[in-house]
């Protein structure tokens, strides 16, 4: 049987069967013609698979970890032996990058190549909310002009939302 082209699923199935038959022949490794036919058929199968069964690559190490967790039916709390609860939470929510030691631990735990985890990924830009104990105290002790108080609240909201300090000049 000589397969020249794989056009559909039936051709593909027949090619797989024929490939296995070639490999199973007792004198396979000694016969150059069988090895060449095996390689040619393997190339045809590979081309068909690339078109009809594409493999999705995952470039995000956190998504890779989440997939590994779902396969093992694990929750985030099952990772607390790798790092503290807060660090795991920040990593899984992409608020913190993984350190080399954490990458090593994830690699060992999930049996994932370290190189797949040691990839740059986008961190969430959302700033952590800054807790200010003094806001209520300041408002209670000082009597601000309502316009100024509104400006202070707007400024505080901008800083919280953008995660950076802005230079503000105001004449009050």
N, C-alpha and C positions, 0 to 999 in steps of 0.2 A: 504494500500500500504506500503510495507516494502522495502526500498532501502538499498541494502547491499554494493554497490560499485558504484562510479561515474567514468565511463570510458571515456565519451565523452561529448561534449557540450549539446547534447539532454538530457543525464542523469543529467547533471548539472542543466539545466533549469527545469526539472521535480522535482529535489530535492528542488530547490528554491520554486517552487509552493507548494509542499507538506509541506515544512517548514512553509510557510505563512498560509496554511490551518490549520496546527496544532495550530499555535499561535492564530488563529481567533476563535477557538472553545470556546464556552462560559464557559465551565468547565475546561479549560486548567490548570489554576493555582491550582485547587483542585485535579487534577489527576496526581499521581506520574508516571504512565506509559507513559502519554503524555509528561511530562517534560523530562523523560529519553530518549524517542524517539527523542524529539526536540534536546537535547544536542548531542546525537549520530549523528544525521543528520547534525547538525551544524559543528561537527568535520569533517565529510566527506567532506562537502562543503569547509571548510577552507583548508583542505589538497589539494583538487583539485585546489583551487584558488592560493595557494602558488606555485604550479607547473606551472599552465597555465596562471596565471595573476600576475607575480612577481611585487612587489612594489619596485621601485628604491628609495634608500635612498640618501639623499643629506647631506654630511658631511661638506660642505663648506658654511658658513653663507653668504658669498657674492653672491654665486650662488643662494642661497635661496632667497635673496633679489632681485636679477635680475629676477628670475622666478616670484616673487610676483609683481614686476614692470611690467613685460610683461602681466600678467593676468589683471592688472588694466590699461594697456595701458599708463604707466607713463614713463617719461624720467628722466634723472639724474637731470635736472633743477627743477623737481617737488619735489626734496628732500631738497632743499636749506633752507626750514623752520626748518630742523633738525639741520643743521650745515652750516658753510660757504661753498661757492662754491669750494674753494680749498680743504677743509677737505673732503667734499663728494667725490670730484674727486680722491683724494689720497686713500680714503677707497675703492671706487669702483674699482680702478685700483690695489688694494692690495699693495699699497706703504705705507700704514699706518694701524695699527690695530685699531679696534673700541674701544673706551673708554666705561666704564660702562654706562655713561649717554647717549651716542649715541646708545648703545645697547637697553637701555630702550625706547628711542624715536622711533627707528626702530620697536621695539616690539609693542608699542602703535599704531603707524601709520599703520603697516601691519597686526596687530592682530596675530603676530607670538610669540610663547612662547620664553621668554628670554633665556631659556636654549638652545634652538636650535641655537640662535645667539651667545651665549657665549661659542664658541668652538674655539680652536686654529686652525689657518689655515696658510698656507704658504704665506708669504709676498714675493712680487717680489724683487729679490736681486739687480735689476738694480739700480745703484747709481744715485743720482740726479747729473746733470751736474753742476759743480761748475763754476760760472761766475767769470772770472778774468779780471778785468779792466786793469791790469798791463801788460799783455802779449804783447800787441801791443806797449805799452810804453817802456817796457824793450827792445824789439827788435829794436825800433827806436833809443833809446839812447845809447845802447851798441852794440858793434860789436863783436858777438860771433864767435868763430871758427865754421864753418858749421857742423862739426862732433858733437860738443857740443850742438849746436842748435837742431840737429837731436835727440840726446840723451834726451834733455829736452822735446821735443815734444813726444817722445816715453814714457818717464816717465809720462808725463801728461796724455797721452792716457791710460796707464796702471792704473793710479790712478782713472781716470774717469770710466773705464770699470769694475774694480774690486771693487771699492768703498772703498779701503783702501790705506793707505800710506805704501810704501815700503822703506826700508832703502837702499839707493844707495850710493855706494862708487865709486868715479871716480877719476882718476888721470889725470887732464888736466892742 
